[in-house]
Amino acid sequence: MKKTVKKILSAMAVALAIVALATAPTMAKSSKNANKHASPSAAAVQTSGSVPEVDLASHAGQRDTKPGLAWKTVGGKVTHIKGNTYTVEDYEGNQVQLYVGQGTKHIRGNKKVGDTVRAEITRGGFANSIQ
């Protein structure tokens, strides 16, 4: 009886392994096809039939003009101010442009060229706060 159960279990394990090996390439192809959409909105159109709202600030060259979800914190020295746009050289030497508007929380007053700042910014470059 025990030998029969062992044989059945062995046969089931082999069958399961064969099925797993046979379906693995198919599963890999379908996951690649699911990720090949040009954009999230293209994927949504294909699956739901309607176009969702798109955050314009996520596109290259677009700027946020109001506070939003914090994306990252930037720290460095203010190298240039033009209107409401501050150019900050971060500690790694990268130039980052921040938009400072009415919704920006100024901690310790307004900034000038040469000041060291730390700003919490949105993905579109709006400074939620600057200190």
C-alpha positions as CSV (number, residue, x, y, z in Angstrom):
1,M,0.0,0.0,0.0
2,K,2.8,2.4,0.9
3,K,4.6,1.7,-2.3
4,T,1.4,2.5,-4.3
5,V,1.0,5.8,-2.5
6,K,4.7,6.7,-3.1
7,K,4.3,5.9,-6.8
8,I,1.2,8.0,-7.1
9,L,2.8,10.9,-5.3
10,S,5.9,10.6,-7.5
11,A,3.8,10.5,-10.6
12,M,1.8,13.6,-9.5
13,A,5.0,15.5,-8.7
14,V,6.4,14.6,-12.1
15,A,3.2,15.7,-13.8
16,L,3.1,19.0,-11.9
17,A,6.7,19.7,-12.9
18,I,6.0,19.0,-16.5
19,V,3.0,21.3,-16.5
20,A,5.0,24.0,-14.8
21,L,7.8,23.7,-17.4
22,A,5.3,23.7,-20.2
23,T,3.4,26.8,-19.0
24,A,6.5,28.9,-17.9
25,P,7.3,30.2,-21.5
26,T,3.6,31.1,-22.0
27,M,3.5,33.0,-18.7
28,A,6.7,34.9,-19.5
29,K,5.3,35.9,-22.9
30,S,2.1,37.2,-21.5
31,S,3.8,39.2,-18.8
32,K,6.1,40.8,-21.4
33,N,3.0,41.7,-23.5
34,A,1.3,43.3,-20.5
35,N,4.3,45.6,-19.9
36,K,4.8,46.8,-23.5
37,H,2.2,49.6,-23.5
38,A,3.5,53.0,-24.3
39,S,2.0,54.6,-21.3
40,P,-0.3,53.8,-18.3
41,S,-3.1,55.7,-20.2
42,A,-2.6,53.4,-23.2
43,A,-2.9,50.4,-21.0
44,A,-6.1,51.8,-19.4
45,V,-7.6,52.6,-22.8
46,Q,-7.0,49.0,-23.9
47,T,-8.5,47.5,-20.8
48,S,-11.3,49.8,-19.8
49,G,-12.2,51.6,-23.1
50,S,-11.9,55.1,-21.6
51,V,-9.0,57.5,-21.1
52,P,-8.2,58.3,-17.5
53,E,-7.0,61.6,-16.3
54,V,-3.2,62.0,-16.7
55,D,-1.0,64.0,-14.4
56,L,0.6,66.4,-16.8
57,A,3.5,67.2,-14.5
58,S,4.8,63.7,-15.0
59,H,5.7,64.4,-18.7
60,A,9.1,65.8,-19.5
61,G,9.2,69.6,-19.5
62,Q,5.9,70.0,-17.5
63,R,6.0,71.9,-14.2
64,D,3.7,71.7,-11.2
65,T,2.3,75.1,-10.2
66,K,0.7,74.1,-6.9
67,P,1.6,71.9,-3.9
68,G,1.1,68.2,-4.3
69,L,2.5,64.8,-3.1
70,A,6.1,65.1,-2.0
71,W,8.4,63.2,-4.4
72,K,11.8,63.9,-2.9
73,T,13.9,66.3,-0.8
74,V,16.5,68.4,-2.5
75,G,19.3,70.1,-0.7
76,G,22.0,72.5,-1.9
77,K,23.0,76.0,-2.8
78,V,20.8,78.5,-4.6
79,T,22.7,79.5,-7.8
80,H,20.1,81.5,-9.7
81,I,16.7,83.0,-9.1
82,K,14.4,84.0,-12.0
83,G,10.9,84.9,-11.1
84,N,9.4,82.0,-9.1
85,T,12.0,79.5,-10.3
86,Y,15.0,78.8,-8.2
87,T,18.0,76.9,-9.5
88,V,19.7,74.8,-6.8
89,E,23.0,73.0,-7.2
90,D,22.6,69.9,-5.1
91,Y,25.4,68.3,-3.1
92,E,26.4,66.1,-6.0
93,G,26.8,69.0,-8.4
94,N,23.4,68.5,-10.2
95,Q,21.4,71.6,-11.2
96,V,17.7,71.3,-10.0
97,Q,15.0,73.8,-10.8
98,L,12.3,74.4,-8.2
99,Y,9.1,76.4,-8.7
100,V,8.2,78.4,-5.6
101,G,4.7,79.8,-5.5
102,Q,2.0,80.9,-3.1
103,G,1.5,77.3,-1.8
104,T,5.2,77.0,-0.8
105,K,5.8,77.1,2.9
106,H,8.8,79.3,3.5
107,I,10.7,78.3,6.6
108,R,13.1,81.0,7.9
109,G,12.2,83.7,5.3
110,N,12.8,84.3,1.6
111,K,15.9,82.9,0.0
112,K,18.6,84.7,-2.1
113,V,21.4,83.5,-4.3
114,G,24.2,81.8,-2.3
115,D,21.8,80.5,0.4
116,T,21.9,76.9,1.3
117,V,18.4,75.4,1.1
118,R,16.5,72.2,1.6
119,A,13.2,71.8,-0.3
120,E,10.6,69.1,-0.4
121,I,9.4,69.0,-4.0
122,T,6.8,67.3,-6.1
123,R,7.6,65.2,-9.2
124,G,6.9,68.3,-11.3
125,G,9.4,70.5,-9.4
126,F,7.0,72.5,-7.2
127,A,8.6,73.3,-3.8
128,N,6.0,72.3,-1.1
129,S,8.4,73.8,1.5
130,I,11.8,75.4,1.4
131,Q,14.1,76.1,4.3
